[in-house]
């Protein structure tokens, strides 16, 4: 019996065009405030979804043979009409299904792989939430599923927390879903998350990882006092955890420096209730510094190969050395 040929994964930097799209949407969202446009929440949410679309495809299905679907989701997400976000989410879900079906052809045994149920459920949750637009509170749900799911690995490596997968992610899944129906539960998402991933080997050694975990716990709890759950999510969870996981996965050599962006984003949440303009400036600085740390990924060669230029140079030097 002839064995099936194992394919080689040829990745590309699918996340980079989505990062550019996210910045464009966030710029429009920021400009909408002084211009008195009513689209601020929509543009800011689209920016978050652009980061999400880019990173889930980069980390879980970056192969070039999904290029048509990658581009389709990018194009539809770039059209700021919510019907197209439904189509973009559908393209993302199709990409995920195709990638899962292709696992065997890449030499993987799906039964032996850890199942990150939070991450894998997020594209389908995205379809549902955009179908129910303009419920902005519901739009947070897929982002929470992805961000909390993908950072399980980041925290496990850097803080030696428990790498929870499959059914072990159920407490996190339940608090996310319950928070939509009972928003008063939202402030406790970080607490439930920490209790789920905690184990005795937990360490405080990595400043960036511990600061992003503290942000996840503390900022939502502060929203009990300030009463702004949406910005507690965008500034204390979405921004900080995206800063952390994107820098770690694309520019690991700069990971220790991302703590600055995390702290600035947290301060932006607190100060928005006292000095609104300063709050916005702090968040913009946090985003710009984050982009500076991952700048090595913005070269054409980096996008083509899916690696930062520093990693590419290091590989080239190792091959040339005797």
C-alpha contacts under 8 A as a table, 3 or more apart, distances in Angstrom:
res1	aa1	res2	aa2	distance
4	X	105	X	7.39
5	X	105	X	7.09
6	X	104	X	7.98
6	X	105	X	5.26
6	X	106	X	5.21
6	X	107	X	5.59
7	X	105	X	5.83
7	X	106	X	4.88
7	X	107	X	7.40
8	X	106	X	6.25
9	X	63	X	5.64
9	X	64	X	7.90
9	X	106	X	6.97
10	X	62	X	7.72
10	X	63	X	5.09
10	X	64	X	5.77
10	X	65	X	7.98
10	X	305	X	7.98
11	X	58	X	7.99
11	X	62	X	4.91
11	X	63	X	4.30
11	X	64	X	5.64
11	X	305	X	6.32
11	X	306	X	5.78
12	X	58	X	7.79
12	X	62	X	6.14
12	X	63	X	6.65
12	X	64	X	6.33
12	X	302	X	7.96
12	X	303	X	5.81
12	X	304	X	5.11
12	X	305	X	4.82
12	X	306	X	4.03
12	X	307	X	7.82
13	X	16	X	5.80
13	X	58	X	6.70
13	X	62	X	7.47
13	X	297	X	7.97
13	X	302	X	6.66
13	X	303	X	4.17
13	X	304	X	6.14
13	X	305	X	6.40
13	X	306	X	3.81
13	X	307	X	6.95
14	X	17	X	6.48
14	X	18	X	7.29
14	X	54	X	6.10
14	X	55	X	7.93
14	X	57	X	6.79
14	X	58	X	5.66
14	X	62	X	6.50
14	X	70	X	7.15
14	X	303	X	7.10
14	X	306	X	7.31
15	X	18	X	5.24
15	X	19	X	6.20
15	X	51	X	7.44
15	X	53	X	7.64
15	X	54	X	3.87
15	X	55	X	5.39
15	X	57	X	7.04
15	X	58	X	5.57
16	X	19	X	4.99
16	X	20	X	6.40
16	X	54	X	7.06
16	X	297	X	7.38
16	X	298	X	6.86
16	X	303	X	6.82
17	X	20	X	5.13
17	X	21	X	6.24
17	X	54	X	7.60
17	X	74	X	7.80
18	X	21	X	4.87
18	X	22	X	6.06
18	X	50	X	5.22
18	X	51	X	5.93
18	X	53	X	7.04
18	X	54	X	5.04
18	X	74	X	6.80
19	X	22	X	4.96
19	X	23	X	6.30
19	X	50	X	6.64
19	X	51	X	5.63
19	X	54	X	6.96
20	X	23	X	5.21
20	X	24	X	6.30
21	X	24	X	5.06
21	X	25	X	6.24
21	X	47	X	6.96
21	X	50	X	6.32
21	X	78	X	6.97
22	X	25	X	5.17
22	X	26	X	6.09
22	X	46	X	7.10
22	X	47	X	3.92
22	X	48	X	6.52
22	X	49	X	7.64
22	X	50	X	5.08
22	X	51	X	5.97
23	X	26	X	5.03
23	X	27	X	6.00
23	X	47	X	6.61
24	X	27	X	5.12
24	X	28	X	6.33
24	X	47	X	7.55
25	X	28	X	5.09
25	X	29	X	6.06
25	X	43	X	5.21
25	X	44	X	6.30
25	X	46	X	6.43
25	X	47	X	5.00
26	X	29	X	4.83
26	X	30	X	6.00
26	X	43	X	6.24
26	X	44	X	5.21
26	X	47	X	5.53
27	X	30	X	5.13
27	X	31	X	6.14
28	X	31	X	5.10
28	X	32	X	6.08
28	X	40	X	7.63
28	X	43	X	6.46
29	X	32	X	5.16
29	X	33	X	7.18
29	X	39	X	6.79
29	X	40	X	4.45
29	X	41	X	6.99
29	X	42	X	7.54
29	X	43	X	4.82
29	X	44	X	5.28
30	X	33	X	5.85
30	X	34	X	7.91
30	X	40	X	6.83
30	X	44	X	7.88
31	X	34	X	5.97
31	X	35	X	6.28
32	X	35	X	5.04
32	X	36	X	5.72
32	X	37	X	4.68
32	X	38	X	7.02
32	X	39	X	6.49
32	X	40	X	5.47
33	X	36	X	5.16
33	X	37	X	6.33
33	X	40	X	6.57
34	X	37	X	7.91
37	X	40	X	6.80
38	X	41	X	7.86
39	X	42	X	5.25
39	X	43	X	6.11
40	X	43	X	5.46
40	X	44	X	6.12
41	X	44	X	5.19
41	X	45	X	5.97
41	X	136	X	7.86
42	X	45	X	5.22
42	X	46	X	6.13
43	X	46	X	5.01
43	X	47	X	6.22
43	X	80	X	7.87
44	X	47	X	5.08
44	X	48	X	6.49
45	X	48	X	5.08
45	X	49	X	6.26
45	X	139	X	7.87
46	X	49	X	4.96
46	X	50	X	6.08
46	X	77	X	7.78
46	X	80	X	7.97
47	X	50	X	5.05
47	X	51	X	6.51
48	X	51	X	5.29
48	X	52	X	6.29
48	X	143	X	7.84
48	X	238	X	7.51
49	X	52	X	4.84
49	X	53	X	5.97
49	X	143	X	7.28
50	X	53	X	5.18
50	X	54	X	6.16
50	X	77	X	7.22
51	X	54	X	5.24
51	X	55	X	6.13
51	X	242	X	7.82
52	X	55	X	5.33
52	X	56	X	6.06
52	X	143	X	6.97
52	X	146	X	7.48
53	X	56	X	5.60
53	X	57	X	6.32
53	X	73	X	7.98
53	X	92	X	7.43
54	X	57	X	5.46
54	X	58	X	6.09
55	X	58	X	4.87
55	X	59	X	5.96
55	X	246	X	7.40
56	X	59	X	5.38
56	X	60	X	5.72
56	X	61	X	7.36
56	X	119	X	7.85
56	X	146	X	7.83
57	X	60	X	5.38
57	X	61	X	4.83
57	X	62	X	5.35
57	X	70	X	7.70
58	X	61	X	6.05
58	X	62	X	4.62
59	X	62	X	6.52
61	X	66	X	7.76
61	X	95	X	7.44
61	X	96	X	6.90
61	X	99	X	6.03
62	X	66	X	7.42
63	X	66	X	5.87
63	X	67	X	7.32
64	X	67	X	4.96
65	X	68	X	7.64
66	X	69	X	5.45
66	X	70	X	6.18
66	X	95	X	6.81
67	X	70	X	4.90
67	X	71	X	6.11
68	X	71	X	5.26
68	X	72	X	6.08
69	X	72	X	4.89
69	X	73	X	6.15
69	X	91	X	6.06
69	X	92	X	7.28
69	X	94	X	7.98
69	X	95	X	6.33
70	X	73	X	5.41
70	X	74	X	6.27
70	X	91	X	7.87
70	X	92	X	7.57
70	X	95	X	7.75
71	X	74	X	4.96
71	X	75	X	6.05
72	X	75	X	5.23
72	X	76	X	6.16
72	X	88	X	6.94
72	X	91	X	6.80
73	X	76	X	5.32
73	X	77	X	5.92
73	X	87	X	7.53
73	X	88	X	4.31
73	X	89	X	6.99
73	X	91	X	5.57
73	X	92	X	6.24
74	X	77	X	5.22
74	X	78	X	6.10
74	X	88	X	7.17
75	X	78	X	5.11
75	X	79	X	6.80
75	X	88	X	7.83
76	X	79	X	5.44
76	X	84	X	5.14
76	X	85	X	6.28
76	X	87	X	6.61
76	X	88	X	5.12
77	X	80	X	7.06
77	X	84	X	6.35
77	X	85	X	5.31
77	X	88	X	5.54
79	X	84	X	6.39
79	X	85	X	7.76
80	X	84	X	7.44
80	X	85	X	7.82
81	X	84	X	5.74
81	X	85	X	7.01
82	X	85	X	4.97
82	X	86	X	6.64
82	X	130	X	6.79
82	X	133	X	7.21
83	X	86	X	5.28
83	X	87	X	6.73
83	X	130	X	7.76
83	X	131	X	7.82
84	X	87	X	4.95
84	X	88	X	6.05
85	X	88	X	4.86
85	X	89	X	6.01
85	X	130	X	6.56
86	X	89	X	5.17
86	X	90	X	6.22
86	X	126	X	7.75
86	X	127	X	5.49
86	X	130	X	5.56
86	X	131	X	6.38
87	X	90	X	4.98
87	X	91	X	6.24
87	X	127	X	7.98
88	X	91	X	5.09
88	X	92	X	6.26
89	X	92	X	4.96
89	X	93	X	6.20
89	X	123	X	6.11
89	X	124	X	7.45
89	X	126	X	5.92
89	X	127	X	5.28
90	X	93	X	5.06
90	X	94	X	6.18
90	X	123	X	7.56
90	X	124	X	7.64
90	X	127	X	6.23
91	X	94	X	5.09
91	X	95	X	6.19
92	X	95	X	5.08
92	X	96	X	6.34
92	X	123	X	6.23
93	X	96	X	5.07
93	X	97	X	6.28
93	X	123	X	5.14
93	X	124	X	6.15
94	X	97	X	5.12
94	X	98	X	6.12
95	X	98	X	5.18
95	X	99	X	6.07
96	X	99	X	5.09
96	X	100	X	6.18
96	X	120	X	7.70
97	X	100	X	5.17
97	X	101	X	6.21
98	X	101	X	5.10
98	X	102	X	6.12
99	X	102	X	5.01
99	X	103	X	6.36
100	X	103	X	5.35
100	X	110	X	7.88
101	X	104	X	7.23
102	X	105	X	5.33
102	X	106	X	6.64
103	X	106	X	5.27
103	X	107	X	6.64
103	X	108	X	5.31
103	X	109	X	7.01
103	X	110	X	6.54
104	X	107	X	5.06
104	X	108	X	4.96
104	X	109	X	5.96
104	X	110	X	7.10
105	X	108	X	7.33
108	X	113	X	7.87
109	X	112	X	5.56
109	X	113	X	6.71
110	X	113	X	5.29
114	X	165	X	6.15
114	X	166	X	7.16
115	X	165	X	5.58
115	X	166	X	5.17
116	X	119	X	5.56
116	X	120	X	6.23
116	X	149	X	6.52
116	X	150	X	7.81
116	X	165	X	5.14
116	X	166	X	5.90
117	X	120	X	5.09
117	X	121	X	5.89
117	X	149	X	7.60
117	X	165	X	6.78
117	X	166	X	5.50
117	X	167	X	7.91
117	X	169	X	7.26
118	X	121	X	5.48
118	X	122	X	6.48
118	X	145	X	4.92
118	X	146	X	6.00
118	X	148	X	7.49
118	X	149	X	5.00
118	X	169	X	7.21
118	X	173	X	6.76
119	X	122	X	5.40
119	X	145	X	5.91
119	X	146	X	4.49
119	X	147	X	7.72
119	X	149	X	5.26
119	X	150	X	6.45
120	X	123	X	6.86
120	X	146	X	7.85
121	X	124	X	5.72
121	X	125	X	6.30
121	X	142	X	7.99
121	X	145	X	7.38
122	X	125	X	4.92
122	X	126	X	6.03
122	X	142	X	4.78
122	X	143	X	7.20
122	X	145	X	5.70
122	X	146	X	5.84
123	X	126	X	4.92
123	X	127	X	6.54
123	X	142	X	7.11
124	X	127	X	5.19
124	X	128	X	6.58
125	X	128	X	5.17
125	X	129	X	6.14
125	X	141	X	7.42
125	X	142	X	5.41
126	X	129	X	5.21
126	X	130	X	6.15
126	X	139	X	7.44
126	X	142	X	5.45
127	X	130	X	5.48
127	X	131	X	6.22
128	X	131	X	5.13
128	X	132	X	6.53
129	X	132	X	5.12
129	X	133	X	6.38
129	X	135	X	7.64
129	X	138	X	6.01
129	X	139	X	5.54
129	X	141	X	7.94
129	X	142	X	7.81
130	X	133	X	4.90
130	X	134	X	7.67
130	X	139	X	7.06
132	X	135	X	6.29
133	X	136	X	7.07
133	X	139	X	7.78
135	X	138	X	5.43
135	X	139	X	6.54
136	X	139	X	4.96
136	X	140	X	6.84
137	X	140	X	5.59
137	X	141	X	7.62
137	X	180	X	6.93
137	X	230	X	7.17
138	X	141	X	5.58
138	X	180	X	6.29
139	X	142	X	6.57
139	X	143	X	7.43
140	X	143	X	5.38
140	X	144	X	6.21
140	X	233	X	7.93
141	X	144	X	5.16
141	X	145	X	6.26
141	X	176	X	6.61
141	X	177	X	7.08
141	X	180	X	7.37
142	X	145	X	5.02
142	X	146	X	6.29
143	X	146	X	5.25
143	X	147	X	5.95
143	X	238	X	7.55
144	X	147	X	5.21
144	X	148	X	5.76
144	X	149	X	7.93
144	X	176	X	6.96
144	X	238	X	7.69
145	X	148	X	5.71
145	X	149	X	5.89
145	X	173	X	7.18
145	X	176	X	7.28
146	X	149	X	5.06
146	X	150	X	5.94
147	X	150	X	5.43
147	X	151	X	6.14
147	X	238	X	7.11
147	X	241	X	6.63
147	X	242	X	7.07
148	X	151	X	5.37
148	X	152	X	6.58
148	X	193	X	7.97
149	X	152	X	5.55
150	X	153	X	6.14
150	X	154	X	7.29
150	X	245	X	7.64
151	X	154	X	4.78
151	X	155	X	5.99
151	X	241	X	7.31
151	X	245	X	6.42
152	X	155	X	5.45
152	X	156	X	6.04
152	X	162	X	7.93
152	X	163	X	5.92
152	X	164	X	6.84
152	X	197	X	7.57
153	X	156	X	4.98
153	X	157	X	6.21
153	X	163	X	6.26
154	X	157	X	5.45
154	X	158	X	6.19
154	X	209	X	7.60
154	X	245	X	6.59
154	X	248	X	7.58
155	X	158	X	5.21
155	X	159	X	5.16
155	X	160	X	6.62
155	X	161	X	6.02
155	X	209	X	6.44
156	X	159	X	5.60
156	X	160	X	4.54
156	X	161	X	4.44
156	X	162	X	5.91
156	X	163	X	5.53
157	X	160	X	5.55
157	X	161	X	7.55
158	X	205	X	7.71
158	X	206	X	6.08
158	X	209	X	6.42
159	X	202	X	5.63
159	X	203	X	5.03
159	X	204	X	6.33
159	X	205	X	6.99
159	X	206	X	6.72
159	X	209	X	6.92
159	X	210	X	7.26
160	X	199	X	7.91
160	X	201	X	5.86
160	X	202	X	5.08
160	X	203	X	6.26
161	X	197	X	5.49
161	X	198	X	5.26
161	X	199	X	5.72
161	X	201	X	6.80
161	X	202	X	5.35
161	X	203	X	7.99
162	X	196	X	7.84
162	X	197	X	4.65
162	X	198	X	5.86
162	X	199	X	5.90
163	X	197	X	6.71
164	X	168	X	5.44
164	X	169	X	5.85
164	X	196	X	7.75
164	X	197	X	6.48
165	X	168	X	5.45
165	X	169	X	5.56
166	X	169	X	5.78
166	X	170	X	7.63
167	X	170	X	5.31
168	X	171	X	7.36
169	X	172	X	5.51
169	X	173	X	6.27
169	X	196	X	7.66
170	X	173	X	4.94
170	X	174	X	6.01
171	X	174	X	5.16
171	X	175	X	6.26
171	X	192	X	7.14
171	X	193	X	7.75
171	X	196	X	7.02
172	X	175	X	5.33
172	X	176	X	6.27
172	X	189	X	7.53
172	X	192	X	6.63
172	X	193	X	5.82
172	X	196	X	7.35
173	X	176	X	5.27
173	X	177	X	6.30
174	X	177	X	5.25
174	X	178	X	5.82
175	X	178	X	5.01
175	X	179	X	5.88
175	X	185	X	7.23
175	X	186	X	7.58
175	X	189	X	6.21
175	X	192	X	7.43
176	X	179	X	5.24
176	X	180	X	6.96
176	X	186	X	7.51
176	X	189	X	7.03
177	X	180	X	5.57
177	X	181	X	7.12
178	X	181	X	5.32
178	X	182	X	5.78
178	X	183	X	7.68
178	X	185	X	7.08
179	X	182	X	4.88
179	X	183	X	4.67
179	X	184	X	6.89
179	X	185	X	5.09
179	X	186	X	4.93
180	X	183	X	5.59
180	X	186	X	7.91
182	X	185	X	5.90
182	X	186	X	7.75
183	X	186	X	5.33
184	X	187	X	6.74
185	X	188	X	5.66
185	X	189	X	7.10
186	X	189	X	5.45
186	X	220	X	6.93
186	X	229	X	7.34
187	X	190	X	7.24
187	X	219	X	7.92
187	X	220	X	4.22
187	X	221	X	4.67
187	X	222	X	7.56
187	X	223	X	6.45
187	X	224	X	6.50
187	X	229	X	7.57
188	X	191	X	5.18
188	X	192	X	6.29
188	X	217	X	7.46
188	X	220	X	6.83
188	X	221	X	6.48
189	X	192	X	5.29
189	X	193	X	6.05
189	X	216	X	7.88
189	X	217	X	7.29
189	X	220	X	7.44
190	X	193	X	4.96
190	X	194	X	6.08
190	X	213	X	7.87
190	X	216	X	5.04
190	X	217	X	4.03
190	X	218	X	7.54
190	X	220	X	7.15
191	X	194	X	5.22
191	X	195	X	6.22
191	X	217	X	5.64
192	X	195	X	5.19
192	X	196	X	6.12
193	X	196	X	5.15
193	X	197	X	6.38
194	X	197	X	5.32
194	X	198	X	5.71
194	X	213	X	7.95
194	X	217	X	7.77
195	X	198	X	5.28
198	X	202	X	6.63
199	X	202	X	5.75
203	X	206	X	7.92
204	X	207	X	7.15
204	X	210	X	6.31
205	X	210	X	7.95
206	X	209	X	5.50
206	X	210	X	6.16
206	X	256	X	7.31
207	X	210	X	5.28
207	X	211	X	5.96
207	X	256	X	6.62
207	X	259	X	6.73
208	X	211	X	5.16
208	X	212	X	6.24
208	X	244	X	7.14
208	X	255	X	6.85
208	X	256	X	5.48
208	X	257	X	7.12
208	X	258	X	6.10
208	X	259	X	4.52
208	X	262	X	7.83
209	X	212	X	5.29
209	X	213	X	6.25
209	X	244	X	7.09
209	X	259	X	7.95
210	X	213	X	5.02
210	X	214	X	6.02
211	X	214	X	5.03
211	X	215	X	6.04
211	X	259	X	6.47
211	X	262	X	6.95
211	X	263	X	7.50
212	X	215	X	4.97
212	X	216	X	6.26
212	X	240	X	5.86
212	X	241	X	6.04
212	X	244	X	6.84
212	X	259	X	7.64
212	X	262	X	6.43
213	X	216	X	5.07
213	X	217	X	6.42
214	X	217	X	5.05
214	X	218	X	5.75
215	X	218	X	5.29
215	X	219	X	5.53
215	X	236	X	5.53
215	X	237	X	6.74
215	X	240	X	7.21
215	X	262	X	7.70
215	X	266	X	6.79
216	X	219	X	6.25
216	X	220	X	6.76
216	X	236	X	6.06
216	X	237	X	5.29
216	X	241	X	7.91
217	X	220	X	6.20
217	X	221	X	6.61
218	X	221	X	5.14
218	X	222	X	6.21
219	X	222	X	5.01
219	X	223	X	6.47
219	X	232	X	5.91
219	X	236	X	5.36
219	X	237	X	7.85
219	X	266	X	7.05
219	X	269	X	7.87
220	X	223	X	5.08
220	X	224	X	7.26
220	X	229	X	7.03
220	X	232	X	5.48
220	X	233	X	7.06
220	X	236	X	7.02
221	X	224	X	5.60
221	X	225	X	7.77
222	X	225	X	5.46
222	X	226	X	6.35
223	X	226	X	4.77
223	X	227	X	4.92
223	X	228	X	5.51
223	X	229	X	5.72
223	X	232	X	6.21
224	X	227	X	5.44
224	X	228	X	7.92
226	X	273	X	7.79
228	X	231	X	5.89
228	X	232	X	6.27
229	X	232	X	4.93
229	X	233	X	6.27
230	X	233	X	5.18
230	X	234	X	6.32
231	X	234	X	4.80
231	X	235	X	5.65
231	X	236	X	7.47
231	X	269	X	6.78
232	X	235	X	5.54
232	X	236	X	5.12
232	X	237	X	6.93
232	X	269	X	6.63
233	X	236	X	5.41
233	X	237	X	4.87
233	X	238	X	5.85
234	X	237	X	5.93
234	X	238	X	4.83
234	X	239	X	5.89
235	X	238	X	6.20
235	X	239	X	5.29
235	X	240	X	6.79
235	X	265	X	5.52
235	X	266	X	6.19
235	X	268	X	7.13
235	X	269	X	5.91
236	X	239	X	6.49
236	X	240	X	5.98
236	X	265	X	6.72
236	X	266	X	5.55
236	X	269	X	7.08
237	X	240	X	5.49
237	X	241	X	5.72
238	X	241	X	5.56
238	X	242	X	5.92
239	X	242	X	5.28
239	X	243	X	5.99
239	X	262	X	7.65
239	X	265	X	7.02
240	X	243	X	5.09
240	X	244	X	6.18
240	X	261	X	7.36
240	X	262	X	4.96
240	X	265	X	6.76
240	X	266	X	7.88
241	X	244	X	4.95
241	X	245	X	6.05
242	X	245	X	5.33
242	X	246	X	5.72
243	X	246	X	5.60
243	X	247	X	6.02
243	X	258	X	6.87
243	X	261	X	7.30
243	X	262	X	7.15
243	X	290	X	6.44
244	X	247	X	5.49
244	X	248	X	6.06
244	X	255	X	7.28
244	X	258	X	6.62
244	X	262	X	7.87
245	X	248	X	5.03
245	X	249	X	6.00
246	X	249	X	5.26
246	X	250	X	5.94
246	X	251	X	7.75
247	X	250	X	5.36
247	X	251	X	5.04
247	X	252	X	6.05
247	X	254	X	6.99
247	X	255	X	5.73
247	X	258	X	7.28
247	X	290	X	7.67
247	X	293	X	7.24
247	X	294	X	6.26
248	X	251	X	5.74
248	X	252	X	4.42
248	X	253	X	7.94
248	X	254	X	7.70
248	X	255	X	5.39
249	X	252	X	6.10
250	X	294	X	6.91
250	X	297	X	7.28
250	X	307	X	7.09
250	X	308	X	6.59
251	X	254	X	5.71
251	X	255	X	6.75
251	X	293	X	7.23
251	X	294	X	5.67
251	X	296	X	7.63
251	X	297	X	7.89
251	X	308	X	6.81
252	X	255	X	4.98
253	X	256	X	7.61
254	X	257	X	5.53
254	X	258	X	7.01
254	X	293	X	6.14
254	X	294	X	7.81
255	X	258	X	5.54
255	X	259	X	7.98
256	X	259	X	6.50
257	X	260	X	6.30
257	X	293	X	7.83
258	X	261	X	5.43
258	X	262	X	6.51
258	X	290	X	6.65
258	X	293	X	7.52
259	X	262	X	4.99
259	X	263	X	6.17
260	X	263	X	5.30
260	X	264	X	6.19
260	X	286	X	7.27
261	X	264	X	5.09
261	X	265	X	6.10
261	X	285	X	7.63
261	X	286	X	4.23
261	X	287	X	6.88
261	X	289	X	6.51
261	X	290	X	6.33
262	X	265	X	5.25
262	X	266	X	6.31
262	X	286	X	7.20
263	X	266	X	5.11
263	X	267	X	6.16
264	X	267	X	5.05
264	X	268	X	6.09
264	X	282	X	5.73
264	X	283	X	6.29
264	X	285	X	7.68
264	X	286	X	5.69
265	X	268	X	4.93
265	X	269	X	6.60
265	X	282	X	6.76
265	X	283	X	5.22
265	X	286	X	6.17
266	X	269	X	5.31
266	X	270	X	6.67
267	X	270	X	5.14
267	X	271	X	5.94
267	X	279	X	7.20
267	X	282	X	7.45
268	X	271	X	5.27
268	X	272	X	5.95
268	X	278	X	7.63
268	X	279	X	4.23
268	X	280	X	6.52
268	X	282	X	5.70
268	X	283	X	5.76
269	X	272	X	5.47
269	X	273	X	7.68
269	X	279	X	6.87
270	X	273	X	6.28
270	X	274	X	7.72
270	X	279	X	7.84
271	X	274	X	5.15
271	X	275	X	5.38
271	X	276	X	6.46
271	X	278	X	7.23
271	X	279	X	5.28
272	X	275	X	5.47
272	X	276	X	4.21
272	X	277	X	7.45
272	X	278	X	7.51
272	X	279	X	4.93
272	X	280	X	7.46
273	X	276	X	6.31
275	X	278	X	5.48
275	X	279	X	6.19
276	X	279	X	5.03
276	X	280	X	6.47
277	X	280	X	5.24
277	X	281	X	6.38
278	X	281	X	5.03
278	X	282	X	6.18
279	X	282	X	5.24
279	X	283	X	6.46
280	X	283	X	5.24
280	X	284	X	6.29
281	X	284	X	5.11
281	X	285	X	6.22
282	X	285	X	5.12
282	X	286	X	6.17
283	X	286	X	4.90
283	X	287	X	6.27
284	X	287	X	5.16
284	X	288	X	6.17
285	X	288	X	5.06
285	X	289	X	6.02
286	X	289	X	5.28
286	X	290	X	6.17
287	X	290	X	5.03
287	X	291	X	6.25
288	X	291	X	5.06
288	X	292	X	6.19
289	X	292	X	4.88
289	X	293	X	6.30
290	X	293	X	5.19
290	X	294	X	6.55
291	X	294	X	5.28
291	X	295	X	5.85
292	X	295	X	5.04
293	X	296	X	7.80
294	X	297	X	5.94
294	X	298	X	7.84
295	X	298	X	5.59
296	X	299	X	6.62
296	X	302	X	7.55
296	X	308	X	5.01
296	X	309	X	5.21
296	X	310	X	6.47
297	X	302	X	5.34
297	X	303	X	6.76
297	X	306	X	7.93
297	X	307	X	6.59
297	X	308	X	4.28
297	X	309	X	6.31
298	X	302	X	6.43
298	X	303	X	6.72
298	X	308	X	7.70
299	X	302	X	5.08
299	X	303	X	6.34
299	X	308	X	7.90
299	X	309	X	7.13
300	X	303	X	5.10
300	X	304	X	6.11
301	X	304	X	5.01
301	X	305	X	6.16
301	X	309	X	7.44
302	X	305	X	5.29
302	X	306	X	5.43
302	X	307	X	5.00
302	X	308	X	5.19
302	X	309	X	5.76
302	X	312	X	7.87
303	X	306	X	5.17
303	X	307	X	7.06
307	X	311	X	6.38
307	X	312	X	6.56
308	X	311	X	5.41
308	X	312	X	6.39
309	X	312	X	4.87
309	X	313	X	6.03
310	X	313	X	5.13
310	X	314	X	6.14
311	X	314	X	5.03
311	X	315	X	6.19
312	X	315	X	5.18
312	X	316	X	6.20
313	X	316	X	5.00
313	X	317	X	6.10
314	X	317	X	5.15
314	X	318	X	6.18
315	X	318	X	5.17
315	X	319	X	6.30
316	X	319	X	5.24
316	X	320	X	6.25
317	X	320	X	5.09
317	X	321	X	6.07
318	X	321	X	5.32
319	X	322	X	7.88
